[in-house]
Amino acid sequence: MEVLARAALTLASFLVVGSLLMLAATKPHSPERTITVISLIGGAVAMAACVALIRLGRRRADPVSKDT
């Protein structure tokens, strides 16, 4: 599961970086700019979800140590 989340994180990072680079190359108020902004938002949401899944997976994998 963690391997899939890391692969998705890599893909989302690629999407965010590509979108940021395309923001400089597109004209304001053009359809290309709209698609770029939507891709940037989608990539950021996907990154946040992947980070949350990775952290949740690590938390579940760590054994709970009880000092009794």
Residue frames as a rotation matrix with the C-alpha (Angstrom) as fourth column:
MET 1
0.569 0.823 0.000 0.00
0.823 -0.569 0.000 0.00
0.000 0.000 -1.000 0.00
GLU 2
0.477 -0.446 -0.757 2.78
0.165 -0.801 0.576 2.39
-0.863 -0.400 -0.308 0.89
VAL 3
-0.605 -0.709 0.362 4.51
0.466 0.053 0.883 1.74
-0.645 0.703 0.298 -2.43
LEU 4
-0.115 0.654 0.748 1.35
0.962 -0.114 0.249 2.77
0.248 0.748 -0.616 -4.31
ALA 5
0.802 0.408 -0.436 1.00
0.538 -0.810 0.233 5.90
-0.258 -0.422 -0.869 -2.20
ARG 6
0.024 -0.880 -0.475 4.62
0.150 -0.467 0.872 6.85
-0.988 -0.093 0.121 -2.89
ALA 7
-0.653 -0.199 0.731 4.13
0.720 0.135 0.680 6.30
-0.234 0.971 0.055 -6.62
ALA 8
0.360 0.858 0.367 1.01
0.891 -0.432 0.137 8.47
0.276 0.278 -0.920 -6.53
LEU 9
0.648 -0.204 -0.734 2.96
0.337 -0.787 0.516 11.12
-0.683 -0.582 -0.441 -4.60
THR 10
-0.491 -0.869 0.062 5.63
0.369 -0.143 0.918 11.12
-0.789 0.474 0.391 -7.29
LEU 11
-0.420 0.427 0.801 3.01
0.886 0.001 0.464 11.51
0.197 0.904 -0.379 -10.00
ALA 12
0.685 0.705 -0.184 1.25
0.728 -0.654 0.208 14.29
0.026 -0.276 -0.961 -8.11
SER 13
0.236 -0.696 -0.678 4.57
0.284 -0.618 0.734 16.10
-0.929 -0.366 0.052 -7.59
PHE 14
-0.711 -0.464 0.528 5.26
0.596 0.000 0.803 15.89
-0.373 0.886 0.277 -11.31
LEU 15
0.050 0.844 0.534 1.81
0.932 -0.232 0.278 17.33
0.359 0.484 -0.798 -12.00
VAL 16
0.757 0.219 -0.615 2.32
0.519 -0.774 0.363 20.23
-0.396 -0.594 -0.700 -9.58
VAL 17
-0.171 -0.908 -0.382 5.78
0.262 -0.416 0.871 21.11
-0.950 0.049 0.310 -10.88
GLY 18
-0.667 -0.029 0.744 4.61
0.742 0.058 0.667 20.94
-0.063 0.998 -0.018 -14.49
SER 19
0.400 0.896 0.192 1.61
0.882 -0.433 0.186 23.11
0.250 0.095 -0.964 -13.71
LEU 20
0.548 -0.266 -0.793 3.76
0.377 -0.768 0.518 25.70
-0.746 -0.583 -0.321 -11.95
LEU 21
-0.587 -0.809 0.035 6.07
0.346 -0.211 0.914 25.88
-0.732 0.548 0.404 -14.96
MET 22
-0.473 0.475 0.742 3.12
0.853 0.037 0.520 26.19
0.220 0.879 -0.423 -17.34
LEU 23
0.489 0.661 -0.570 1.63
0.783 -0.620 -0.048 29.08
-0.385 -0.423 -0.820 -15.35
ALA 24
-0.068 -0.616 -0.785 4.49
0.053 -0.788 0.614 31.27
-0.996 0.000 0.086 -16.53
ALA 25
-0.898 -0.392 0.201 4.03
0.172 0.108 0.979 30.20
-0.406 0.914 -0.030 -20.15
THR 26
-0.320 0.858 0.401 0.27
0.935 0.220 0.277 30.71
0.149 0.464 -0.873 -20.53
LYS 27
-0.752 0.138 0.645 -1.63
0.009 -0.976 0.219 33.92
0.660 0.170 0.732 -21.11
PRO 28
-0.881 0.472 -0.016 -4.03
-0.027 -0.085 -0.996 35.11
-0.472 -0.877 0.088 -18.41
HIS 29
-0.072 0.988 -0.135 -7.75
-0.534 -0.152 -0.831 34.39
-0.842 0.012 0.539 -18.99
SER 30
-0.283 -0.034 -0.958 -7.04
-0.908 0.331 0.257 31.74
0.309 0.943 -0.124 -21.62
PRO 31
0.770 0.616 -0.162 -8.41
-0.550 0.772 0.319 28.18
0.321 -0.156 0.934 -21.65
GLU 32
0.231 -0.777 -0.586 -4.88
0.214 0.628 -0.748 26.82
0.949 0.047 0.311 -21.30
ARG 33
-0.648 -0.449 0.615 -4.41
-0.425 -0.457 -0.781 28.82
0.632 -0.768 0.106 -18.10
THR 34
0.214 0.829 0.518 -7.69
-0.962 0.086 0.259 27.47
0.170 -0.553 0.816 -16.72
ILE 35
0.808 0.032 -0.588 -6.61
-0.093 0.993 -0.073 23.88
0.581 0.114 0.806 -17.36
THR 36
-0.216 -0.971 -0.106 -3.22
0.133 0.078 -0.988 24.61
0.967 -0.227 0.112 -15.81
VAL 37
-0.499 0.087 0.862 -4.80
-0.781 -0.477 -0.404 26.02
0.376 -0.875 0.306 -12.64
ILE 38
0.632 0.768 0.106 -7.19
-0.757 0.582 0.299 23.06
0.168 -0.269 0.948 -12.39
SER 39
0.546 -0.524 -0.654 -4.23
0.171 0.834 -0.525 20.68
0.820 0.175 0.545 -12.80
LEU 40
-0.514 -0.763 0.392 -2.32
-0.201 -0.337 -0.920 22.54
0.834 -0.552 0.020 -10.13
ILE 41
-0.112 0.575 0.810 -5.21
-0.986 -0.168 -0.017 22.31
0.127 -0.801 0.586 -7.68
GLY 42
0.837 0.452 -0.310 -5.80
-0.448 0.890 0.088 18.64
0.315 0.065 0.947 -8.47
GLY 43
0.174 -0.869 -0.464 -2.11
0.181 0.491 -0.852 17.85
0.968 0.065 0.242 -8.03
ALA 44
-0.594 -0.374 0.713 -1.99
-0.548 -0.461 -0.698 19.67
0.589 -0.805 0.069 -4.70
VAL 45
0.325 0.790 0.520 -5.05
-0.946 0.261 0.194 17.78
0.017 -0.555 0.832 -3.46
ALA 46
0.812 -0.069 -0.579 -3.56
-0.101 0.961 -0.256 14.48
0.575 0.267 0.774 -4.63
MET 47
-0.263 -0.965 -0.010 -0.28
-0.041 0.021 -0.999 15.30
0.964 -0.262 -0.045 -2.87
ALA 48
-0.392 0.181 0.902 -2.09
-0.885 -0.342 -0.316 16.06
0.251 -0.922 0.294 0.38
ALA 49
0.700 0.711 0.069 -4.07
-0.710 0.682 0.175 12.82
0.077 -0.172 0.982 0.14
CYS 50
0.530 -0.578 -0.620 -0.92
0.077 0.761 -0.644 10.79
0.844 0.294 0.448 -0.55
VAL 51
-0.535 -0.736 0.414 0.94
-0.338 -0.263 -0.904 12.32
0.774 -0.623 -0.108 2.37
ALA 52
-0.026 0.615 0.788 -2.03
-1.000 -0.028 -0.011 11.60
0.015 -0.788 0.616 4.63
LEU 53
0.867 0.362 -0.343 -2.19
-0.397 0.917 -0.033 7.98
0.302 0.165 0.939 3.45
ILE 54
0.093 -0.915 -0.393 1.54
0.078 0.400 -0.913 7.47
0.993 0.055 0.108 3.95
ARG 55
-0.612 -0.319 0.723 1.42
-0.620 -0.373 -0.690 8.92
0.490 -0.871 0.030 7.46
LEU 56
0.346 0.821 0.454 -1.67
-0.938 0.320 0.136 6.88
-0.034 -0.473 0.880 8.32
GLY 57
0.767 -0.097 -0.635 -0.01
-0.160 0.928 -0.335 3.72
0.622 0.359 0.696 7.01
ARG 58
-0.313 -0.947 -0.076 3.11
-0.047 0.095 -0.994 4.33
0.949 -0.307 -0.074 9.05
ARG 59
-0.394 0.238 0.888 1.08
-0.894 -0.322 -0.310 5.01
0.212 -0.916 0.340 12.17
ARG 60
0.700 0.709 0.082 -0.81
-0.713 0.688 0.135 1.73
0.039 -0.153 0.987 11.76
ALA 61
0.551 -0.547 -0.631 2.40
-0.003 0.754 -0.657 -0.22
0.835 0.364 0.414 11.07
ASP 62
-0.488 -0.765 0.421 4.18
-0.434 -0.206 -0.877 0.99
0.757 -0.611 -0.231 14.21
PRO 63
-0.090 0.445 -0.891 3.44
0.655 0.701 0.283 -1.20
0.750 -0.558 -0.355 17.21
VAL 64
0.489 0.334 0.806 1.98
-0.382 -0.748 0.542 0.56
0.784 -0.573 -0.238 20.19
SER 65
-0.448 -0.688 -0.571 4.34
0.325 0.470 -0.821 0.28
0.833 -0.553 0.013 23.12
LYS 66
0.631 0.679 0.374 2.65
-0.214 -0.311 0.926 0.16
0.745 -0.665 -0.051 26.48
ASP 67
-0.561 -0.822 0.100 4.73
-0.260 0.060 -0.964 0.62
0.786 -0.567 -0.248 29.59
THR 68
0.580 0.799 0.160 3.02
-0.474 0.171 0.864 -1.56
0.663 -0.577 0.478 32.19
